[in-house]
Amino acid sequence: MAPFESKLRNETGYGRFRRSVSRRRFLFWAFLVAFFFLIYSSFFGVKLPFLGKLESDAPYISIRYHNGSLGGPGRPPKHRRQYHPCEVGFLDSVDNVVEPEDSMNFVHFSLEYIEREEKPYGHSTFKPKFGGHQTLEERENSFYARNQRLHCGFVKGPERSGSTGFDLDERDKEYMKTCHIVVSSCIFGSSDFLRRPTSKKVSEFSKRSICFVMFIDEETRLKLASEGQVIDDTGHIGLWRVVVVKNLPYKDMRRTGKVPKFLSHRLFPSARYSIWLDSKMRLQTDPLLIIEYFLWRNGSEYAISNHYDRHCVWEEVLQNKRLNKYSHTAIDEQFMFYQSDGLTKFDPNDINTPLPSYVPEGSFIVRAHTPMSNLFSCLWFNEVDRFTSRDQLSFAYTYLKLRRMNPDKPFFLNMFKDCERRSLAKLFKHRATESPSTPVQ
């Protein structure tokens, strides 16, 4: 029995060894197949059934990819395209800048603004809002370029109801009333470093005659002070006149930033021209040369650059949802509303397309404070107040609707190249990674 038992033991060990090798081979080949399948699926965009749906299934959104530049859901593209500045034909000196006489081509009408709203009779839940309570009928009528009184921020509630936000010191208000040409920006929530305009690029004449105003909140003031950037006795940090805003009107800092961005004609009632730049940018061009090139030279009253990559709102909607920039439901509601009111896809081959792009790069805006420019700014702000704070979603709709409802009253908007924008200011990253905004219910 001993030899038999020894043989059986040897055969059993050999069988176990063979089964172990087979199992290892199986696991190796299964891992190899799974690995190549994952590479294949990520490269060709194959959706795996166990991942579930990452995006809204709203049937009214039909979005195509734009030159393969978009990454997968929630992640940036693997290979980012490089974007560079291009040459801009500025005048050699501000000494050669001559403001043209008022053009009769611009539409003239009178705008007044709703300053206060009373509590509706029998309305127990009325709460004052900075943007006011604009009805859909009031919204529709506000798009007509005519003498009118409309919502445009800074709306107060009934007497003794308190401020609705964006409170300024009286000394700052008096200073802002003296400004005729303004360069402005803002930092709220300590989201950026304070970037001073490149002093050697700004002429002495512009330094004396132009207001450089940076709006910040108390949180940002304390952060800047801790970094050694302290407001001096004249209210300045370098060229910037720093204006501290109390009682911010929105919890969403991005939405609050739209107040100085769009409503410069409200904040600076005497201003004739204004330049807006996001706080992620450092101005490195004389403001007078910018105004001459983008407005005076071609007879425009509003100038903004096209987006560096996307030109159709459909693509912008998808990108906002992929990066979770805002509530998908809120984006869908806004987009569905715009489509029902006539918004169509951007067609670069249509010779009648009124703009070179339907998506702006809104970090740099040059404006003349004309009636049409002021009206457009109010309308655009009202869309941001009513819907999402993602202003690139509402730009084309606002412009096209204003144009459609006023066929005999032109709005001279200059949408210039993004590479020109990159020549005006140096771009930096934000101080902190931006978190998705919470939509106002």
C-alpha positions as CSV (number, residue, x, y, z in Angstrom):
1,M,0.0,0.0,0.0
2,A,2.9,2.4,0.6
3,P,3.9,2.7,-3.1
4,F,0.3,3.2,-4.1
5,E,-0.2,5.8,-1.5
6,S,3.0,7.6,-2.5
7,K,1.9,7.6,-6.2
8,L,-1.6,8.8,-5.3
9,R,-0.1,11.6,-3.2
10,N,2.2,12.6,-6.1
11,E,-0.6,12.6,-8.6
12,T,-2.8,14.7,-6.3
13,G,-0.1,17.3,-5.8
14,Y,0.5,17.4,-9.5
15,G,-3.2,17.9,-10.1
16,R,-3.3,20.7,-7.6
17,F,-0.3,22.3,-9.3
18,R,-1.9,22.1,-12.7
19,R,-5.2,23.6,-11.4
20,S,-3.2,26.4,-9.8
21,V,-1.4,27.2,-13.0
22,S,-4.6,27.1,-15.0
23,R,-6.3,29.5,-12.5
24,R,-3.4,31.9,-12.8
25,R,-3.5,31.8,-16.6
26,F,-7.2,32.4,-16.5
27,L,-6.8,35.4,-14.2
28,F,-3.9,36.7,-16.3
29,W,-5.9,36.6,-19.5
30,A,-9.1,37.9,-17.9
31,F,-7.1,40.9,-16.5
32,L,-5.5,41.5,-19.9
33,V,-8.8,41.4,-21.8
34,A,-10.4,43.8,-19.2
35,F,-7.4,46.1,-19.4
36,F,-7.5,46.4,-23.2
37,F,-11.3,46.8,-23.2
38,L,-11.0,49.7,-20.8
39,I,-8.4,51.4,-23.0
40,Y,-10.6,50.8,-26.1
41,S,-13.8,52.1,-24.3
42,S,-12.1,55.3,-23.0
43,F,-10.5,56.0,-26.5
44,F,-13.7,55.4,-28.5
45,G,-16.1,56.7,-26.0
46,V,-17.9,53.4,-25.3
47,K,-20.3,53.7,-22.4
48,L,-20.1,50.9,-19.8
49,P,-23.4,49.7,-18.6
50,F,-22.4,49.6,-14.9
51,L,-21.4,53.2,-14.8
52,G,-24.9,54.4,-15.1
53,K,-26.0,57.8,-16.6
54,L,-23.9,60.8,-15.7
55,E,-25.9,63.3,-17.6
56,S,-29.4,64.5,-18.0
57,D,-31.6,62.6,-20.5
58,A,-33.5,65.8,-21.4
59,P,-34.9,65.0,-24.9
60,Y,-34.8,68.6,-26.1
61,I,-31.0,68.8,-25.8
62,S,-29.2,67.5,-28.8
63,I,-25.5,68.4,-28.5
64,R,-22.7,67.5,-30.9
65,Y,-19.0,67.3,-30.1
66,H,-16.8,70.2,-31.1
67,N,-13.7,69.1,-32.9
68,G,-13.2,66.4,-30.3
69,S,-12.1,69.1,-27.8
70,L,-14.4,68.0,-25.0
71,G,-13.3,65.3,-22.5
72,G,-15.5,62.7,-21.0
73,P,-18.1,63.5,-18.3
74,G,-16.7,65.4,-15.4
75,R,-13.1,65.5,-16.7
76,P,-11.1,67.9,-18.9
77,P,-9.7,66.8,-22.3
78,K,-6.5,64.9,-22.3
79,H,-4.7,67.2,-24.7
80,R,-5.5,70.9,-24.2
81,R,-5.1,73.1,-27.2
82,Q,-2.8,76.0,-26.9
83,Y,-4.1,79.5,-27.4
84,H,-1.9,82.5,-28.0
85,P,-2.3,86.3,-28.3
86,C,-2.2,88.0,-31.7
87,E,-1.2,91.4,-32.8
88,V,-3.6,94.3,-32.2
89,G,-3.3,97.5,-34.2
90,F,-3.3,100.0,-31.3
91,L,-2.2,103.5,-31.9
92,D,1.3,104.3,-30.8
93,S,0.3,106.7,-28.1
94,V,-2.7,108.2,-26.3
95,D,-1.5,111.5,-27.7
96,N,-3.0,110.4,-31.0
97,V,-6.4,109.3,-29.5
98,V,-9.3,111.6,-30.6
99,E,-12.8,110.8,-29.3
100,P,-15.2,111.0,-32.2
101,E,-18.3,113.1,-32.1
102,D,-21.5,111.4,-30.9
103,S,-22.7,109.3,-33.8
104,M,-26.2,109.7,-34.9
105,N,-26.2,106.0,-35.8
106,F,-26.7,105.0,-32.2
107,V,-30.3,104.7,-31.1
108,H,-31.5,107.3,-28.6
109,F,-34.1,106.7,-26.0
110,S,-34.5,107.1,-22.3
111,L,-34.2,104.5,-19.6
112,E,-35.3,104.7,-16.0
113,Y,-35.0,102.0,-13.4
114,I,-37.3,100.5,-10.8
115,E,-35.9,101.6,-7.5
116,R,-38.5,100.1,-5.1
117,E,-41.1,97.5,-5.0
118,E,-44.0,97.5,-2.6
119,K,-45.5,94.4,-1.1
120,P,-48.4,93.2,-3.2
121,Y,-51.7,93.3,-1.5
122,G,-52.5,90.0,0.2
123,H,-49.0,88.6,-0.5
124,S,-47.8,87.2,2.9
125,T,-44.6,85.7,1.6
126,F,-43.2,88.7,-0.3
127,K,-39.4,89.0,0.2
128,P,-37.5,92.0,-1.3
129,K,-34.8,90.9,-3.8
130,F,-31.9,92.8,-5.3
131,G,-33.0,92.0,-8.8
132,G,-36.7,92.6,-8.0
133,H,-39.7,90.5,-8.9
134,Q,-40.0,90.9,-12.6
135,T,-43.0,89.3,-14.1
136,L,-42.9,87.5,-17.5
137,E,-44.9,90.3,-19.1
138,E,-42.5,92.9,-17.7
139,R,-39.6,90.8,-18.9
140,E,-41.0,90.6,-22.4
141,N,-41.7,94.4,-22.7
142,S,-38.3,95.2,-21.4
143,F,-36.7,94.0,-24.6
144,Y,-38.2,96.9,-26.6
145,A,-35.7,99.7,-27.3
146,R,-37.9,102.6,-26.2
147,N,-38.5,105.0,-23.4
148,Q,-39.2,102.7,-20.5
149,R,-38.7,102.0,-16.8
150,L,-37.4,98.5,-16.1
151,H,-35.8,96.2,-13.6
152,C,-32.0,96.5,-13.5
153,G,-30.8,95.5,-10.1
154,F,-30.6,97.7,-6.9
155,V,-34.3,97.2,-6.3
156,K,-35.3,98.0,-2.7
157,G,-38.3,96.7,-0.9
158,P,-41.0,98.6,1.0
159,E,-40.0,101.3,3.5
160,R,-38.2,99.9,6.6
161,S,-37.7,96.5,4.9
162,G,-33.9,96.8,4.9
163,S,-31.3,96.8,2.1
164,T,-31.4,94.1,-0.6
165,G,-27.6,94.2,-0.9
166,F,-24.5,95.7,-2.5
167,D,-24.2,98.5,0.1
168,L,-21.4,101.0,-0.5
169,D,-19.8,103.7,1.7
170,E,-21.0,107.2,0.9
171,R,-17.4,108.4,0.2
172,D,-17.0,105.7,-2.4
173,K,-20.4,106.6,-4.0
174,E,-19.3,110.2,-4.3
175,Y,-16.0,109.2,-5.8
176,M,-17.7,106.9,-8.3
177,K,-20.0,109.8,-9.4
178,T,-17.0,111.7,-10.7
179,C,-15.8,108.9,-13.0
180,H,-16.2,109.4,-16.8
181,I,-14.1,106.5,-17.9
182,V,-13.9,103.4,-15.7
183,V,-11.8,100.2,-15.5
184,S,-13.4,97.9,-13.0
185,S,-13.1,94.4,-11.6
186,C,-14.1,92.5,-8.5
187,I,-13.0,89.8,-6.0
188,F,-15.6,88.3,-3.8
189,G,-15.1,85.4,-1.4
190,S,-11.3,85.8,-1.6
191,S,-11.3,83.9,-4.8
192,D,-8.4,85.7,-6.4
193,F,-5.2,87.6,-5.8
194,L,-5.2,91.3,-6.4
195,R,-3.5,91.9,-9.8
196,R,-2.5,95.5,-10.3
197,P,-2.5,96.9,-13.9
198,T,1.0,97.0,-15.4
199,S,1.8,100.6,-14.5
200,K,4.4,101.2,-17.2
201,K,1.8,100.2,-19.9
202,V,-0.7,102.9,-18.7
203,S,0.0,106.5,-19.7
204,E,0.3,109.2,-17.1
205,F,-2.7,110.9,-18.7
206,S,-4.8,107.8,-18.2
207,K,-3.7,107.4,-14.7
208,R,-4.9,110.9,-13.9
209,S,-8.2,110.8,-15.9
210,I,-9.4,107.2,-15.6
211,C,-11.0,105.5,-12.5
212,F,-9.6,102.1,-11.7
213,V,-12.0,100.5,-9.3
214,M,-11.8,97.1,-7.6
215,F,-14.9,95.9,-5.8
216,I,-14.2,93.5,-2.9
217,D,-16.0,92.1,0.2
218,E,-14.8,92.1,3.8
219,E,-13.5,88.6,3.6
220,T,-11.3,89.5,0.6
221,R,-10.1,92.7,2.4
222,L,-8.9,90.7,5.4
223,K,-7.2,88.1,3.1
224,L,-5.4,90.8,1.1
225,A,-4.3,92.6,4.3
226,S,-2.8,89.4,5.7
227,E,-0.7,89.2,2.5
228,G,0.5,92.8,2.9
229,Q,-1.9,94.4,0.5
230,V,-3.3,97.1,2.7
231,I,-5.6,99.9,1.5
232,D,-3.9,103.3,1.9
233,D,-5.4,106.5,3.3
234,T,-6.7,107.5,-0.2
235,G,-8.6,104.2,-0.5
236,H,-6.1,102.7,-3.0
237,I,-3.8,99.7,-3.5
238,G,-1.6,100.8,-6.4
239,L,-3.8,102.1,-9.2
240,W,-6.9,100.3,-7.9
241,R,-9.4,102.4,-5.9
242,V,-10.6,99.6,-3.6
243,V,-14.4,99.7,-2.8
244,V,-15.5,97.4,-0.1
245,V,-19.1,96.1,-0.6
246,K,-21.2,95.2,2.4
247,N,-24.2,92.9,2.5
248,L,-23.6,90.9,-0.7
249,P,-27.0,90.4,-2.6
250,Y,-26.5,86.7,-3.4
251,K,-25.0,83.7,-1.7
252,D,-23.6,82.7,-5.1
253,M,-20.4,84.7,-5.4
254,R,-20.4,84.3,-9.2
255,R,-23.8,85.8,-9.4
256,T,-22.8,88.7,-7.1
257,G,-19.9,89.3,-9.4
258,K,-22.3,90.0,-12.2
259,V,-23.5,93.2,-10.5
260,P,-20.3,95.3,-11.2
261,K,-19.7,93.3,-14.4
262,F,-23.0,94.2,-16.1
263,L,-24.3,97.2,-14.2
264,S,-21.4,99.7,-14.5
265,H,-23.8,102.3,-15.8
266,R,-25.7,102.0,-12.6
267,L,-22.7,102.1,-10.3
268,F,-21.0,105.0,-12.3
269,P,-23.9,107.2,-13.3
270,S,-21.6,109.9,-14.9
271,A,-19.5,107.4,-16.9
272,R,-19.4,107.5,-20.7
273,Y,-17.2,104.4,-21.2
274,S,-16.2,101.5,-19.1
275,I,-13.9,98.4,-19.3
276,W,-14.5,95.3,-17.3
277,L,-11.9,92.6,-16.7
278,D,-12.2,89.5,-14.5
279,S,-9.9,89.4,-11.5
280,K,-8.0,86.5,-13.0
281,M,-6.5,89.0,-15.5
282,R,-3.9,91.8,-15.2
283,L,-4.4,94.7,-17.5
284,Q,-1.3,95.4,-19.6
285,T,-2.7,97.9,-22.2
286,D,-3.7,101.6,-21.8
287,P,-7.5,101.8,-21.5
288,L,-7.8,104.7,-23.9
289,L,-6.1,102.7,-26.6
290,I,-8.5,99.8,-25.9
291,I,-11.5,102.1,-26.2
292,E,-10.2,103.7,-29.4
293,Y,-9.5,100.4,-31.1
294,F,-12.6,98.4,-30.1
295,L,-15.2,101.1,-30.1
296,W,-14.3,104.4,-31.8
297,R,-12.4,103.0,-34.7
298,N,-15.3,100.8,-36.0
299,G,-18.3,102.7,-34.6
300,S,-19.3,100.2,-31.9
301,E,-21.0,100.7,-28.6
302,Y,-20.3,97.3,-27.0
303,A,-17.3,95.0,-27.5
304,I,-16.7,91.4,-26.2
305,S,-14.6,88.6,-27.5
306,N,-15.8,85.2,-28.8
307,H,-15.0,82.1,-26.8
308,Y,-11.6,80.5,-27.6
309,D,-13.1,77.1,-28.2
310,R,-16.9,76.9,-28.3
311,H,-19.3,78.8,-30.5
312,C,-22.7,77.1,-30.1
313,V,-24.8,77.4,-27.0
314,W,-25.6,73.7,-27.3
315,E,-21.9,72.9,-26.7
316,E,-21.7,75.4,-23.8
317,V,-24.6,73.7,-22.1
318,L,-23.0,70.3,-22.4
319,Q,-19.6,71.6,-21.1
320,N,-21.3,73.3,-18.1
321,K,-23.0,70.0,-17.2
322,R,-20.0,67.9,-17.7
323,L,-17.9,70.0,-15.4
324,N,-20.8,70.4,-12.9
325,K,-20.7,74.2,-13.1
326,Y,-24.3,74.4,-12.0
327,S,-27.3,72.3,-11.3
328,H,-28.2,70.3,-14.4
329,T,-31.9,70.7,-13.8
330,A,-31.5,74.5,-13.6
331,I,-29.4,74.5,-16.8
332,D,-32.0,72.4,-18.6
333,E,-34.9,74.6,-17.5
334,Q,-33.1,77.7,-18.8
335,F,-32.1,76.1,-22.0
336,M,-35.6,74.7,-22.7
337,F,-37.1,78.2,-22.1
338,Y,-34.7,79.7,-24.6
339,Q,-35.4,77.1,-27.2
340,S,-39.1,77.6,-26.8
341,D,-38.5,81.3,-27.4
342,G,-36.6,80.9,-30.6
343,L,-33.0,80.2,-29.8
344,T,-31.4,78.1,-32.6
345,K,-28.0,76.5,-33.1
346,F,-25.1,78.6,-34.3
347,D,-24.4,78.0,-38.0
348,P,-21.0,79.2,-39.1
349,N,-21.9,78.6,-42.7
350,D,-25.0,80.9,-42.6
351,I,-24.0,84.3,-44.1
352,N,-26.9,85.9,-42.2
353,T,-25.6,84.8,-38.8
354,P,-25.3,88.2,-36.9
355,L,-22.3,87.2,-34.8
356,P,-19.1,85.2,-35.4
357,S,-20.0,83.2,-32.3
358,Y,-22.9,82.7,-29.9
359,V,-20.6,82.0,-27.0
360,P,-18.5,84.9,-25.6
361,E,-15.4,84.9,-23.5
362,G,-16.9,87.4,-21.1
363,S,-13.8,88.1,-19.0
364,F,-13.2,91.4,-20.9
365,I,-15.9,93.8,-22.0
366,V,-15.6,97.3,-23.5
367,R,-18.7,99.5,-23.5
368,A,-19.9,102.9,-24.4
369,H,-22.7,103.8,-22.0
370,T,-25.3,104.4,-24.8
371,P,-29.0,103.7,-24.3
372,M,-28.8,100.4,-26.3
373,S,-25.6,99.3,-24.5
374,N,-27.2,100.0,-21.1
375,L,-30.4,98.2,-22.1
376,F,-28.5,95.1,-23.3
377,S,-26.6,95.1,-20.0
378,C,-29.8,95.3,-17.9
379,L,-31.4,92.5,-20.0
380,W,-28.4,90.3,-19.7
381,F,-28.2,90.9,-15.9
382,N,-31.9,90.1,-15.5
383,E,-31.3,86.7,-17.2
384,V,-28.5,85.9,-14.8
385,D,-30.8,87.0,-11.9
386,R,-33.7,84.9,-13.1
387,F,-31.9,81.7,-14.3
388,T,-28.4,80.4,-13.7
389,S,-25.3,82.6,-13.1
390,R,-23.5,81.1,-16.1
391,D,-23.7,84.2,-18.3
392,Q,-22.4,82.5,-21.4
393,L,-25.6,80.6,-21.6
394,S,-27.8,83.7,-21.8
395,F,-25.6,86.0,-24.0
396,A,-26.7,84.8,-27.4
397,Y,-30.4,84.5,-26.4
398,T,-30.4,88.1,-25.0
399,Y,-28.7,89.6,-28.0
400,L,-30.8,87.8,-30.6
401,K,-34.1,88.6,-28.8
402,L,-33.1,92.3,-28.5
403,R,-32.2,92.3,-32.2
404,R,-35.4,90.5,-33.2
405,M,-37.7,92.7,-31.3
406,N,-36.1,95.9,-32.6
407,P,-35.4,95.3,-36.3
408,D,-35.2,99.0,-37.1
409,K,-33.0,99.9,-34.1
410,P,-29.5,98.5,-34.5
411,F,-27.2,97.6,-31.6
412,F,-23.6,98.0,-32.7
413,L,-21.9,95.1,-31.0
414,N,-18.3,94.2,-31.9
415,M,-17.4,90.6,-31.1
416,F,-13.7,90.5,-31.6
417,K,-11.2,87.6,-31.7
418,D,-10.2,85.8,-28.5
419,C,-6.5,86.1,-29.5
420,E,-6.9,89.9,-29.3
421,R,-8.3,89.6,-25.8
422,R,-5.2,87.7,-24.8
423,S,-3.1,90.6,-26.0
424,L,-4.9,93.1,-23.7
425,A,-4.3,91.4,-20.3
426,K,-2.2,88.6,-18.8
427,L,-4.3,85.6,-17.7
428,F,-3.8,83.8,-14.4
429,K,-5.5,81.0,-12.6
430,H,-8.0,81.6,-9.8
431,R,-6.7,81.4,-6.2
432,A,-8.8,78.4,-5.4
433,T,-10.7,75.8,-7.4
434,E,-14.2,76.9,-8.1
435,S,-16.9,74.8,-6.6
436,P,-20.3,74.3,-8.3
437,S,-22.9,76.9,-7.6
438,T,-26.1,76.2,-5.9
439,P,-29.0,77.5,-7.9
440,V,-31.5,79.9,-6.4
441,Q,-34.8,78.1,-6.0
